[in-house]
Amino acid sequence: MSFRDRALAFVQRYRFALAALLLCVLAYAPLMSTLGFYWDDWLLVFHAQSGRLGDLPALYSYDRPFSVWTALLSAPLLGSSPLAWHLFALLLRWLLVLAMAWSLALAWPRAKGAVQWAALLFAVYPAYQQQPVAVAFSQHLLAYLLFFVSLVAMLMAVRQPARRWPWTALALLTQVMHLLTVEHFAGLELLRPLLLYTALVGGDRSWRQRARAALIQWLPYLAVLGLVTIWRLVLLELPVEPHPPELLLALRASPLQALVGLVVTAAQGLVHVLVDVWSATLRSALFTLEDRGVLFAWAFGVLAALGTAWWGRGKDAVAADDQAPVRGWALLGVLAILVGLLPAWIIGEQILQRGYHEHLVLPALLGGALFWVGLTYTLVSQRRQRLLVFALLIGLAVASQLRQANELRNDWQAQQDVYQQLQLRAPGIQPDTALVSFERLTTYTQNSSLAAAINTLYPQSRQATELDYWNFEAGLGATQETLAADARFEIDYRNMHFQSESADAVLVYFVPPVGCLWLLSPLDIHNDYLPGDHRDLAAYSNLSRIQRTAADPDYDASHIFGTLSPQSWCYYYQQAELARQFEDWAGVVEVYDQAFAAGLNPDNGLELLGLVDAYAHLGDWPQALELSEEIARRQQLNQPMLCALWDELAAKQSLGVPADTLVELRQLANCDRED
């Protein structure tokens, strides 16, 4: 047999697996090289980058002590490389699709075509769009994979009675593993008796006999589910219960009210999974020629739809006498969604909003795919018309996944901008420094994740559970109270601990349309760009915590964070501000001159104040006054900071600010106006 013939035979044999791989690549790979880390990704990345993998059991003991095995398996191999983690998540997603298809094919062996459509739809179902959060949620994908492997082994035990016990042992082992890893897929365990009943169809047994046999074979799996549930809810002792069973507590306190609430929640969940997520793929705002990201997503969506139509044109149709069970998938899909979301509802979580908690909807992807395939087979009798429906759904889902990936790409660019500018502005920061941000720096970071990222950016001074830095949000009352009371910042988060004096805080502001990353000084209490209700907090910023050189010159995390381009204004601004902090006035002027020579200017004139400061300290008053006039003219919001700077300069008697210069400046900047 020639190589060509062998290749064709391989493609024909593994046609569906290759199609599923190609679909996953179309949906999740196009932007992969531009994606990074988000949310809780940073917790594991920090431990990998800082050589603290031995601390991972303590990190996971907070809520899921046995789930650490996934991190211990993946982190040593993937390290802190964003691309490696995204490739790993893509591989898991593909294997998950194959395992899902295999399990359904064992339950409905004569509905091969419908099974494959359900699996392809499952691969890109738009209810879950956090595939780019590759580190944190790869654990969930792995647990989902184990659930389907357990179903496969369970059904193989039915199909191959001679090897029943080895298959059953594998099924029980993988069941225990997925239940102990994350509890998300515990509700789907309730589908096992239905799948067993379906697999037992055939022969001369009545439906009662099949039902009895299915229940008997389900008993070991029910026992495992019960034991794990008792262990988790009763026996497991955690420092703090992160996920209390709010529904169970509510049922005990007020059964009727809790049941009514559950019915409403279930109805909302069904509508969200089956309707809302699809309507979101066709919002009118998505039809635009101005947003390149949207156009890019639509292009791949169309490509996926056309590829699906081409791939499906020669597929074997489900025989007419086998379509009745497939039509029943619509009802089965509804049931799968309800039981799949039950663990989330038990802990009082909703799944109606996009964001971090979207991973809770993962179990519902199975039910969503089954529902739409079952409904399509029920309402659409012609094979070509069904093909059109599936191609359209898959195309819409792929476009939606890529739009979300583009949003995460933009967030990663914003994160990199923050980290790169911070490292230029502060090559070193003294340990035990609190960073206080005026706003959440990006959508896909939060206090704990940003703190882990900053500790990844800088080398740690000690190999212990104490971290050198932490991030606090200025808008939180506790942060304001700590600063105002000159108290201590103290954080105990999982296995990470931080403490510092409030006097050792550096305040940070970053809103890209306004300008670069700003490390604030007490002068910024006059900065009209800062939120007015927090502006006075700038008085507590201690820039002496910043060091001009790195604590460890050999430490390099550029493979994660990248480096700031010299074509960026902020590249020069941060270096100039660092030189200004250390009163290297000639260095300040030199850096600004380099930026101007490169044709760069700030969007915000306030970022020229450092040059005014340098001219003044060098005694070049004409240049200082001329530049101040330009700053005042650019934006009126600049004037209070400009006036405050000149007041500070005038207070330094050693500078000898000319009186006429000061008078002229105060006039052009409206320094004496009453607000």
C-alpha positions in Angstrom: 0.0 0.0 0.0 1.4 3.4 -1.0 1.9 6.3 1.4 -1.0 8.1 -0.2 -3.3 5.1 0.3 -2.2 4.7 3.9 -2.8 8.4 4.5 -6.3 8.3 3.0 -7.1 5.2 5.1 -5.9 6.9 8.2 -8.0 10.0 7.5 -11.0 7.9 6.7 -10.6 5.8 9.9 -10.1 8.8 12.1 -12.3 11.2 10.2 -14.4 12.4 13.2 -11.4 12.8 15.5 -9.6 14.9 12.9 -12.7 17.0 12.3 -13.1 17.6 16.0 -9.4 18.6 16.2 -9.8 21.0 13.3 -12.9 22.6 14.9 -11.1 23.1 18.2 -8.2 24.6 16.4 -10.5 27.0 14.5 -12.3 28.0 17.6 -9.5 28.3 20.1 -6.1 28.5 18.3 -6.1 31.5 16.0 -5.3 34.0 18.9 -3.5 31.5 21.1 -0.1 33.1 20.7 -1.4 36.5 21.9 -3.2 35.2 25.0 -1.8 35.1 28.5 -2.8 34.5 32.1 -5.9 35.7 33.9 -7.6 35.5 37.3 -6.5 32.5 39.3 -4.0 31.4 36.6 -1.5 33.6 38.3 -1.6 31.6 41.6 -0.2 28.5 39.9 2.1 30.5 37.6 3.6 32.3 40.6 4.4 29.0 42.3 5.9 27.6 39.1 8.0 30.7 38.3 9.3 31.1 41.9 10.2 27.5 42.3 7.5 26.9 45.0 5.8 23.8 43.6 6.3 22.1 46.9 3.8 24.6 48.4 1.0 23.6 46.0 -0.6 21.1 48.4 -1.1 23.9 50.9 -2.4 26.2 48.2 -5.2 23.7 47.2 -5.9 22.6 50.8 -8.1 25.7 51.1 -11.1 24.1 49.4 -10.2 21.0 47.4 -7.2 19.2 49.0 -7.2 16.3 46.6 -7.3 18.4 43.4 -3.6 19.3 43.8 -2.7 16.3 41.7 -3.7 18.1 38.5 -1.2 21.0 39.3 1.5 18.6 40.4 1.1 16.8 37.0 0.9 19.8 34.8 3.0 22.6 36.4 6.4 20.9 36.2 5.9 20.2 32.5 4.3 23.5 31.4 6.0 25.9 33.9 5.1 29.6 33.4 4.9 29.6 29.6 1.5 31.1 28.4 1.6 29.3 25.1 2.4 25.9 26.7 -0.6 26.2 28.9 -2.9 27.2 26.0 -1.8 24.3 24.0 -2.4 22.0 26.9 -5.9 23.4 27.4 -6.6 22.9 23.7 -5.4 19.3 23.9 -7.7 18.7 26.8 -10.7 20.2 25.0 -10.1 17.9 22.0 -9.8 14.8 24.2 -12.9 15.9 26.1 -14.9 16.0 22.8 -13.6 12.5 21.8 -14.5 11.0 25.2 -17.9 12.6 25.1 -18.6 11.2 21.6 -17.3 7.8 22.6 -19.6 7.6 25.6 -22.7 8.6 23.6 -21.8 6.2 20.8 -21.7 3.3 23.4 -25.1 4.3 24.6 -26.6 4.8 21.1 -24.4 2.8 18.7 -26.9 3.1 15.8 -27.0 6.9 16.0 -23.5 7.6 15.0 -24.3 10.7 12.9 -26.3 12.3 15.7 -23.6 11.5 18.3 -21.0 13.2 16.2 -23.1 16.3 15.7 -23.7 16.5 19.4 -20.0 16.2 20.1 -19.0 18.9 17.6 -21.6 21.2 19.1 -20.4 20.3 22.6 -16.9 21.3 21.5 -17.8 25.0 20.9 -21.1 25.5 22.8 -21.1 29.2 23.6 -22.4 29.0 27.2 -18.8 28.5 28.3 -16.2 31.0 26.7 -13.4 30.9 29.2 -11.1 28.5 27.3 -8.3 31.1 27.3 -8.2 31.0 31.1 -6.0 28.0 30.5 -4.3 27.4 33.8 -7.1 27.7 36.3 -9.8 26.0 34.3 -7.6 23.2 32.7 -8.3 21.5 36.0 -12.0 21.6 35.3 -11.5 20.3 31.8 -9.4 17.5 33.1 -12.1 16.5 35.6 -14.8 16.7 32.9 -12.6 14.4 30.8 -12.4 11.9 33.7 -16.2 12.0 34.0 -16.6 10.9 30.4 -13.8 8.3 30.6 -15.7 6.9 33.6 -18.9 6.7 31.5 -17.0 5.0 28.7 -15.6 2.4 31.0 -19.0 1.9 32.6 -20.6 1.3 29.3 -17.8 -0.9 28.0 -18.4 -3.1 31.0 -22.0 -3.5 29.6 -20.8 -4.1 26.0 -18.0 -6.5 27.0 -19.3 -8.7 29.8 -16.2 -10.9 29.6 -14.1 -7.9 30.8 -16.7 -6.4 33.0 -14.6 -6.1 36.2 -11.5 -4.4 34.7 -13.8 -1.9 33.0 -15.8 -1.4 36.1 -12.7 -0.8 38.2 -11.5 1.9 35.7 -15.0 3.5 35.8 -15.0 3.7 39.6 -11.4 5.0 39.8 -12.0 7.8 37.3 -15.3 8.6 39.0 -13.6 9.0 42.3 -10.9 11.1 40.7 -13.2 13.6 39.0 -15.4 13.9 42.1 -12.4 14.6 44.3 -10.9 17.0 41.8 -13.8 19.4 41.5 -17.4 18.9 42.5 -18.8 20.6 39.3 -19.7 17.4 37.6 -21.3 15.5 40.5 -24.8 16.3 39.3 -24.1 14.6 35.9 -23.6 11.4 37.9 -27.4 11.2 38.1 -27.5 10.4 34.3 -25.7 7.1 34.7 -28.8 4.9 35.2 -30.4 6.4 32.1 -27.3 5.6 30.0 -27.1 2.1 31.4 -30.7 1.6 30.6 -30.1 2.8 27.0 -27.0 0.5 26.6 -29.0 -2.5 27.8 -31.6 -2.0 25.0 -31.8 -5.1 22.9 -32.4 -8.8 23.5 -35.6 -10.3 24.9 -35.7 -8.4 28.2 -38.7 -6.2 29.0 -38.3 -2.6 30.0 -38.8 -3.5 33.6 -36.0 -6.0 33.5 -33.7 -3.6 31.8 -34.6 -0.9 34.3 -33.9 -3.3 37.2 -30.6 -4.3 35.6 -29.6 -0.7 35.1 -30.3 0.2 38.7 -28.3 -2.8 40.0 -25.3 -1.8 37.8 -25.6 1.8 39.0 -25.4 0.9 42.7 -21.6 0.9 42.9 -21.5 4.4 41.3 -24.3 5.6 43.5 -22.4 4.4 46.5 -19.2 6.2 45.5 -21.2 9.4 44.8 -22.8 9.1 48.3 -19.6 8.5 50.1 -17.8 11.4 48.4 -20.8 13.7 49.2 -20.8 12.7 52.8 -17.0 13.2 53.0 -17.2 16.6 51.4 -20.2 17.9 53.4 -19.7 16.2 56.7 -16.2 14.8 57.3 -13.9 17.2 55.5 -12.7 20.0 57.8 -11.5 23.1 56.1 -10.1 26.3 57.7 -13.1 28.2 56.3 -15.9 26.7 54.3 -15.6 28.5 50.9 -18.7 26.9 49.4 -21.4 26.4 52.0 -24.5 24.4 50.9 -26.8 27.3 50.9 -29.7 25.5 49.2 -29.6 22.7 51.7 -29.6 25.1 54.6 -32.5 27.1 53.0 -34.5 23.8 52.6 -34.0 23.1 56.3 -35.1 26.6 57.3 -37.9 27.2 54.9 -38.6 24.2 52.6 -41.4 25.7 50.5 -39.7 29.0 49.8 -36.4 27.3 49.0 -38.2 24.9 46.5 -40.0 27.8 44.8 -36.7 29.6 44.6 -35.0 26.5 43.1 -37.7 26.2 40.4 -37.3 29.8 39.4 -33.5 29.4 39.4 -33.8 26.3 37.3 -36.1 28.0 34.7 -33.6 30.9 34.5 -30.8 28.5 34.0 -32.5 26.6 31.2 -33.3 29.8 29.4 -29.8 31.0 29.8 -28.1 27.9 28.5 -30.6 27.1 25.7 -31.6 30.6 24.5 -29.6 33.5 26.0 -26.2 32.3 25.0 -27.3 31.8 21.4 -29.1 35.1 21.1 -25.9 36.7 22.3 -24.1 35.4 19.2 -26.4 37.4 17.0 -26.6 40.8 18.7 -27.0 43.7 16.2 -23.8 45.3 17.5 -21.8 42.4 16.1 -22.6 43.4 12.5 -20.0 46.0 12.0 -17.1 46.7 9.6 -15.3 48.9 12.0 -14.1 46.4 14.7 -11.3 44.2 13.3 -11.7 41.7 16.1 -15.4 41.2 15.3 -14.6 40.8 11.6 -11.8 38.3 12.4 -14.2 36.3 14.5 -16.9 36.3 11.8 -14.4 35.2 9.2 -13.5 32.1 11.2 -17.1 31.5 12.1 -18.0 31.4 8.4 -15.0 29.1 7.7 -16.1 26.8 10.5 -19.7 26.7 9.1 -18.5 26.0 5.5 -16.1 23.3 6.8 -18.8 21.7 8.9 -21.2 21.7 5.8 -18.5 20.1 3.7 -17.6 17.5 6.3 -21.2 16.6 7.0 -22.3 16.3 3.4 -21.1 12.7 3.1 -21.9 11.5 6.6 -24.1 8.5 7.3 -27.6 9.7 8.3 -29.3 8.2 11.3 -31.7 5.5 10.0 -35.3 6.4 10.2 -36.1 3.7 12.8 -33.3 5.0 15.0 -34.3 8.6 15.0 -36.9 8.2 17.8 -34.3 7.9 20.5 -32.4 10.9 19.1 -35.5 13.0 19.2 -35.7 12.1 22.9 -32.4 13.8 23.4 -34.2 17.2 23.6 -35.8 16.0 26.9 -32.7 14.3 28.0 -30.8 17.5 27.3 -33.1 19.5 29.6 -32.6 16.9 32.3 -28.8 16.9 31.8 -28.8 20.7 32.2 -30.8 20.6 35.4 -28.8 17.9 37.1 -25.5 19.4 35.7 -26.1 22.8 37.3 -27.4 21.3 40.6 -24.0 21.5 42.3 -23.8 25.3 41.5 -27.3 25.9 42.8 -26.6 23.9 46.0 -23.8 26.4 46.9 -26.1 29.4 46.0 -24.3 30.3 42.7 -26.0 31.6 39.6 -24.8 31.1 36.1 -26.6 34.0 34.4 -23.7 36.4 34.1 -20.5 36.1 32.1 -17.2 36.3 34.0 -15.2 34.2 36.5 -18.1 32.0 37.6 -18.9 31.0 34.1 -16.9 27.8 34.7 -19.9 26.6 36.7 -21.9 26.2 33.5 -19.4 23.6 32.1 -21.6 20.6 33.1 -24.5 22.1 31.1 -22.6 21.9 27.8 -23.6 18.2 27.5 -27.3 18.9 28.0 -27.2 22.0 25.6 -25.6 19.9 22.8 -28.1 17.0 23.3 -31.0 19.4 23.4 -30.3 21.1 20.1 -29.4 17.9 18.3 -32.6 16.3 19.5 -34.7 19.3 18.7 -33.3 19.5 15.2 -34.0 15.9 14.5 -37.5 16.4 15.8 -38.4 19.5 13.8 -36.2 19.1 10.7 -36.9 16.0 8.6 -34.6 16.6 5.6 -31.0 15.6 6.1 -29.6 18.6 4.1 -31.7 21.0 6.2 -30.4 19.5 9.4 -26.9 19.9 8.0 -27.6 23.6 7.4 -28.8 24.0 11.0 -25.8 22.3 12.5 -23.4 24.3 10.3 -25.1 27.6 11.3 -25.0 26.8 15.0 -21.3 25.7 14.9 -20.4 28.8 12.8 -22.1 31.1 15.3 -20.5 29.4 18.3 -17.0 29.6 16.8 -17.4 33.3 16.0 -18.6 33.9 19.6 -15.7 32.0 21.1 -13.2 34.0 19.1 -14.8 37.3 20.1 -14.3 36.3 23.7 -10.8 35.3 23.0 -10.2 38.7 21.4 -11.5 40.4 24.6 -9.1 38.3 26.6 -6.3 39.1 24.2 -6.9 42.8 24.7 -6.9 42.3 28.5 -3.6 40.5 28.3 -2.2 43.4 26.3 -3.4 45.8 29.0 -1.9 43.5 31.7 1.4 43.4 29.9 1.4 47.2 29.6 0.9 47.4 33.4 3.7 45.0 34.2 6.1 46.2 31.7 5.7 49.9 32.7 5.8 49.0 36.4 9.1 47.2 35.9 10.6 50.1 34.0 9.4 52.6 36.6 10.4 50.4 39.5 13.3 48.1 38.6 13.3 47.0 42.2 10.8 47.4 45.0 11.7 46.8 48.7 10.1 43.7 50.1 7.0 44.1 52.3 5.6 46.9 50.1 1.8 47.2 49.6 0.7 48.4 46.1 -2.6 50.3 46.3 -4.4 50.7 42.9 -7.1 53.3 42.4 -9.0 51.2 39.9 -9.1 47.5 39.0 -6.2 47.5 36.6 -7.9 45.1 34.1 -11.1 43.2 33.9 -9.5 39.8 34.2 -7.4 40.5 37.3 -8.4 40.9 40.9 -6.6 41.5 44.2 -5.2 38.0 44.7 -4.4 37.3 41.1 -2.8 40.7 40.6 -0.8 40.2 43.7 0.5 36.8 42.4 1.3 38.4 39.1 3.4 41.2 40.7 5.2 38.7 42.9 5.9 36.8 39.6 7.3 39.9 38.0 9.8 40.5 40.8 12.1 38.0 42.4 11.2 37.0 45.9 13.5 37.8 48.8 12.7 34.5 50.7 11.5 31.0 49.8 8.6 30.9 52.3 4.9 31.4 52.4 5.5 35.1 53.0 5.2 37.2 49.8 7.1 40.4 49.2 4.2 42.4 47.7 0.4 42.5 47.6 -2.1 44.6 45.8 -5.0 46.4 47.5 -7.8 48.4 45.9 -8.2 51.9 47.1 -11.9 51.8 46.7 -12.3 49.2 49.5 -13.1 50.7 52.9 -10.6 48.4 54.7 -7.8 49.8 52.5 -8.7 53.4 53.2 -9.0 52.7 56.9 -5.6 51.0 57.1 -3.9 53.9 55.3 -5.7 56.6 57.4 -5.0 54.8 60.7 -1.4 54.2 60.0 -2.1 50.5 60.6 -0.6 47.3 59.1 -1.7 45.6 56.0 -2.1 41.9 56.7 -3.3 39.2 54.2 -3.7 35.5 54.6 -4.9 34.0 51.4 -4.7 30.3 51.0 -1.0 29.5 51.7 0.2 33.0 50.9 0.8 35.6 53.6 1.7 39.3 53.4 2.1 42.0 55.9 3.6 45.5 55.8 3.3 48.9 57.4 0.8 51.3 55.8 3.6 53.8 55.6 5.3 51.4 53.1 2.6 51.7 50.5 2.9 52.8 46.9 -0.2 54.1 45.2 -0.8 53.2 41.5 -3.1 54.6 38.9 -3.6 53.2 35.4 -6.3 54.1 32.9 -4.9 53.9 29.4 -7.0 56.6 27.8 -5.6 59.0 30.4 -2.0 58.1 30.0 0.7 55.8 31.2 0.9 53.9 34.5 1.4 56.4 37.3 3.1 55.8 40.6 1.7 58.5 42.7 3.4 60.9 45.1 1.8 63.1 47.8 1.7 65.9 45.1 -1.0 63.9 43.4 -3.6 65.0 45.9 -4.0 67.8 43.4 -4.4 65.4 40.5 -7.8 66.0 38.9 -7.5 62.8 36.9 -7.8 60.7 40.0 -11.2 59.7 41.4 -12.2 62.6 43.7 -13.4 60.4 46.5 -10.0 58.7 46.8 -7.6 61.4 45.7 -6.5 62.3 49.2 -5.1 58.8 49.6 -2.2 59.9 47.3 -0.7 61.6 50.4 0.2 58.1 51.7 2.2 57.0 48.7 5.8 56.3 49.6 8.0 56.3 46.5 11.1 55.7 48.6 10.2 52.0 48.4 11.2 52.1 44.8 14.8 51.0 44.0 16.7 52.2 41.0 18.2 48.8 40.3 16.8 45.2 40.3 17.4 43.2 43.5 18.4 40.2 41.4 19.8 41.2 37.9 19.7 37.5 36.9 16.0 37.1 37.5 14.1 37.2 34.1 10.4 36.8 33.6 10.3 38.4 30.2 9.0 35.1 28.6 5.8 35.8 30.6 5.5 39.6 30.6 7.4 40.7 27.5 9.2 44.0 27.3 8.0 47.5 26.6 8.6 48.7 23.0 11.0 51.7 22.6 8.4 53.0 20.2 6.0 53.7 23.1 5.9 57.0 24.8 5.5 55.3 28.2 8.8 53.5 27.6 10.5 56.9 28.0 8.1 58.4 30.5 8.7 55.6 33.1 12.5 56.0 32.8 12.2 59.8 33.1 10.0 59.4 36.2 12.6 57.0 37.8 15.4 59.5 37.1 13.2 62.3 38.5 12.6 60.3 41.7 16.4 60.0 42.3 16.9 63.7 41.3 18.9 62.9 38.3 17.8 66.0 36.5 20.2 65.8 33.6 19.0 62.2 33.1 15.4 63.3 33.0 16.1 65.9 30.3 18.1 63.3 28.3 15.3 60.7 28.4 12.7 63.3 27.3 14.9 64.5 24.5 15.2 60.9 23.3 11.4 60.5 23.2 11.0 63.8 21.3 13.7 62.8 18.8 11.8 59.5 18.2 8.7 61.7 17.3 6.8 60.7 20.5 4.6 63.0 22.7 2.2 62.2 25.5 -1.5 62.2 25.0 -1.7 63.7 28.4 0.3 66.9 29.1 0.5 66.0 32.8 3.2 63.5 31.8 5.5 66.4 30.9 5.6 67.7 34.5 8.8 65.8 35.2 10.5 67.7 32.5 9.3 71.0 34.0 10.7 69.8 37.3 14.0 69.0 35.7 14.3 72.4 33.9 13.6 74.2 37.2 16.2 72.3 39.1 18.7 72.9 36.3 17.9 76.7 36.4 16.5 76.8 32.9 13.5 79.0 33.8 12.5 80.1 30.3 12.2 76.4 29.2 10.3 75.5 32.4 7.8 78.4 31.9 7.3 77.7 28.2 6.6 74.0 28.8 4.3 74.8 31.7 2.3 77.1 29.4 1.9 74.2 26.9 0.8 71.8 29.7 -1.8 74.3 31.0 -3.1 74.9 27.5 -3.4 71.2 26.6 -6.0 70.2 29.3 -7.6 72.3 32.0 -7.3 69.3 34.3 -3.6 69.7 34.3 -3.6 73.1 35.9 -4.0 72.1 39.6 -1.0 69.8 39.5 1.0 72.3 37.6 0.3 75.0 40.2 1.1 72.5 43.0 4.4 71.7 41.4 5.4 75.4 41.1 4.3 76.0 44.7 6.6 73.2 45.7 9.5 74.6 43.6 8.9 78.1 45.1 9.1 76.6 48.6 12.7 75.4 47.9 14.7 78.5 48.6 17.8 77.0 47.2 16.3 77.0 43.7 15.5 80.8 43.7 12.5 80.7 41.5 12.3 84.2 39.7 9.4 86.1 41.1 8.2 87.3 37.6 8.3 83.7 36.3 6.2 82.5 39.2 3.7 85.4 38.7 3.4 84.6 35.0 2.9 80.9 35.7 0.2 81.4 38.2 -1.7 83.6 35.8 -1.5 81.3 32.8 -2.4 78.2 34.9 -5.2 80.0 36.8 -3.6 79.1 40.1 -5.5 81.6 42.1 -9.0 80.7 40.9 -11.6 79.5 43.3 -13.0 76.1 42.5 
